[in-house]
């Protein structure tokens, strides 16, 4: 069953075609990766799904329903969470506080109830904290639970941002270059997290990534893009050996020698 479907999606900026008639689907429980050189349109597709951009043509459906009439702030309520290339955390807040931000989409009490800290607010707060504590345990963030983001290493911050996305209890997780800036050891840890997110949490993952070792390790299917266009789709091995993909990464002359 397809959880996310892009159908003939096109986006232009002035005379520049950023995404050119792209179509693909992501099945429920799948890890699907978008790969390609810089400027291929990968993160632009993420921004289309997140409703930061509006396509000039095509449709984007989540659970068979078009999301094009949804605002960006409504997308998380559908069950779509994402991380960013540039980490977006509250640096003067603790790890726990940053993860609790991810629970705001599940807040049901009004302002007055919150001001008087009513019993329903207290019950809701306990539920939010229980979910966040499970995420902290899952990502092994206990040593950093009460530490401020500003004092944490880059690799830990990446995990915290991942944790905040998981705290929303998504059906689909959009990971924008999860291995960017990580060491070899940290990238291996990220591979384990993604595998566990799929297997233990049952969350579907759509990922943009340049690290082909990570892509090959966790992806069920891969879509290669260049200049906003589809080049190849298939298993990681099939896509990596595709002539057009080799040409896009290494240059036409080198690809012809393969």
C-alpha positions in Angstrom: 0.0 0.0 0.0 1.4 3.4 -1.0 1.6 5.9 1.9 3.0 8.8 -0.2 2.5 9.4 -3.9 3.9 12.2 -6.1 2.3 12.3 -9.6 3.9 14.4 -12.4 5.1 17.1 -10.0 6.8 20.1 -11.5 8.2 23.2 -9.8 9.8 26.2 -11.4 11.5 29.3 -10.1 11.2 31.9 -12.8 12.6 30.2 -15.9 14.5 27.5 -13.9 12.8 24.1 -13.6 13.7 22.7 -10.2 11.6 19.6 -10.3 10.6 18.3 -13.7 7.6 16.0 -14.0 8.6 13.7 -11.1 6.5 10.7 -10.1 7.1 8.1 -7.5 5.4 6.4 -4.6 6.6 5.3 -1.1 5.1 2.1 0.3 4.0 1.8 3.9 6.9 0.4 6.0 9.5 1.2 3.3 12.8 3.1 3.5 12.9 5.1 0.2 15.9 7.3 -0.7 16.3 10.2 -3.0 19.9 10.5 -4.3 21.7 12.7 -6.9 24.2 15.4 -7.3 23.8 18.8 -5.7 21.0 20.8 -7.3 19.2 17.6 -8.4 16.0 18.7 -6.7 16.0 16.3 -3.7 15.5 18.8 -0.9 13.1 20.8 -3.1 10.9 17.7 -3.2 11.0 17.6 0.6 10.0 21.2 0.7 7.1 20.4 -1.7 5.9 17.6 0.6 6.3 19.9 3.6 4.2 22.5 1.8 6.9 25.2 1.8 6.5 25.3 -2.0 3.5 24.9 -4.3 4.0 22.8 -7.5 3.0 24.4 -10.8 1.8 21.0 -12.0 1.0 17.6 -10.5 -0.3 16.2 -7.2 1.1 15.0 -3.9 -1.1 12.5 -2.0 -0.6 11.1 1.5 -2.8 8.2 2.5 -4.6 8.7 -0.9 -5.6 12.3 -0.1 -4.1 15.3 -1.8 -2.1 17.5 0.6 -1.9 20.5 -1.8 -4.6 22.4 0.0 -2.9 22.0 3.4 -0.8 24.6 5.0 2.8 23.8 6.1 1.7 23.9 9.8 -0.9 21.3 9.1 1.4 18.7 7.6 2.7 17.3 10.9 -0.9 16.7 12.1 -1.3 14.3 9.1 1.5 12.1 10.5 4.5 13.5 8.5 7.6 14.7 10.4 11.0 15.8 9.1 14.5 16.8 10.0 16.6 19.5 8.2 20.0 19.7 6.7 20.8 22.6 9.0 19.8 21.5 12.6 16.9 23.5 13.8 16.8 23.2 17.6 16.3 25.6 20.6 19.9 26.0 21.8 19.1 27.6 25.1 16.7 24.7 26.0 17.4 21.2 27.2 17.2 18.0 25.2 14.0 17.1 27.1 12.4 20.5 26.4 13.3 20.3 22.7 11.7 16.9 22.4 8.5 18.1 24.2 8.2 20.7 21.4 7.4 17.8 19.1 4.3 17.0 21.2 2.7 20.4 20.5 0.7 19.0 17.6 -1.0 16.7 20.1 -2.0 19.4 22.5 -5.8 19.4 23.0 -6.4 21.8 25.9 -7.2 25.5 25.5 -5.3 28.5 26.8 -7.5 28.9 29.9 -7.1 25.2 30.9 -3.3 25.6 30.5 -3.2 28.8 32.6 -5.0 27.2 35.5 -3.1 23.9 34.9 -6.4 21.9 35.0 -6.5 18.1 35.6 -6.9 17.5 31.9 -3.8 19.5 31.3 -1.9 17.5 33.9 -3.0 14.3 32.3 -2.0 15.5 28.9 1.4 16.6 30.2 2.0 13.1 31.7 1.1 11.5 28.3 3.5 13.8 26.5 6.3 13.2 28.9 5.8 9.4 28.7 6.2 9.5 24.9 9.3 11.7 25.1 10.9 9.5 27.7 10.4 6.5 25.4 12.1 8.4 22.6 15.0 9.3 24.9 15.4 5.6 25.8 15.1 4.5 22.2 17.9 6.9 21.0 20.0 6.4 24.2 19.8 10.1 25.0 19.6 9.6 28.8 23.1 11.1 29.5 22.0 14.3 27.7 18.4 14.5 28.9 18.7 17.7 31.0 21.7 19.3 29.1 21.3 22.4 27.0 21.6 22.0 23.3 24.2 24.8 23.0 26.7 22.6 24.9 26.2 19.4 22.9 28.4 18.0 20.1 27.1 18.1 16.6 26.5 14.4 16.4 24.3 14.4 19.5 22.3 17.4 18.2 21.5 15.4 15.0 20.1 12.6 17.2 18.1 15.1 19.2 16.5 16.6 16.1 15.7 13.0 15.0 14.2 12.5 18.4 12.0 15.6 18.2 10.6 14.3 14.9 9.9 10.9 16.5 8.2 12.6 19.4 5.4 13.6 17.0 4.6 9.9 16.6 4.7 10.1 12.8 3.5 7.7 10.2 6.2 8.9 7.8 9.6 10.4 8.6 11.4 12.7 6.2 15.2 12.6 6.8 17.1 15.4 5.0 20.8 14.3 4.8 20.8 12.5 8.2 24.5 11.6 7.8 25.7 15.1 6.9 28.6 16.2 9.1 28.7 12.9 11.0 31.9 10.8 11.6 32.1 7.2 10.3 31.1 5.9 13.7 28.2 8.3 14.1 27.0 7.4 10.5 27.0 3.7 11.5 24.9 4.6 14.5 22.5 6.5 12.2 22.2 3.3 10.1 21.1 1.4 13.2 18.6 4.1 14.2 17.0 4.1 10.8 16.8 0.3 10.7 15.2 0.3 14.2 12.8 3.1 13.3 11.5 1.0 10.4 11.5 -2.4 12.2 10.6 -1.5 15.8 8.5 1.6 15.3 6.9 0.7 12.0 7.6 4.2 10.6 8.0 4.7 6.9 11.1 6.7 5.9 11.7 9.0 3.0 15.4 10.1 3.0 17.6 12.5 1.1 21.3 11.4 1.4 24.7 11.6 -0.3 26.4 8.9 1.7 25.8 5.9 -0.5 27.0 3.5 2.2 24.1 4.6 4.4 21.7 4.5 1.4 22.8 1.0 0.4 22.6 -0.3 4.0 19.0 0.9 4.8 17.1 1.6 1.6 14.5 -0.7 0.1 14.3 1.4 -3.0 16.2 4.4 -4.4 15.2 7.2 -6.9 18.1 8.9 -8.6 17.6 12.5 -9.8 19.6 15.0 -11.8 18.6 18.5 -12.8 15.2 17.9 -11.4 14.5 14.8 -13.5 14.2 11.2 -12.8 17.2 9.1 -13.9 16.5 5.6 -12.4 14.5 3.9 -9.7 15.1 0.5 -8.1 17.1 -1.2 -5.5 20.3 0.5 -4.4 22.4 -1.9 -6.4 20.3 -1.4 -9.6 20.4 2.4 -9.3 24.2 2.6 -8.6 24.9 0.5 -11.7 22.6 2.5 -14.0 24.5 4.2 -16.8 22.7 7.5 -16.5 23.3 7.6 -12.8 27.0 6.9 -13.3 27.1 9.6 -15.9 25.5 12.1 -13.6 28.0 11.4 -10.8 31.2 10.8 -12.7 30.7 12.4 -16.1 29.6 11.0 -19.5 33.0 10.0 -20.7 33.8 8.0 -17.6 30.4 6.3 -17.7 31.0 5.2 -21.3 34.1 3.4 -20.2 32.2 1.3 -17.6 
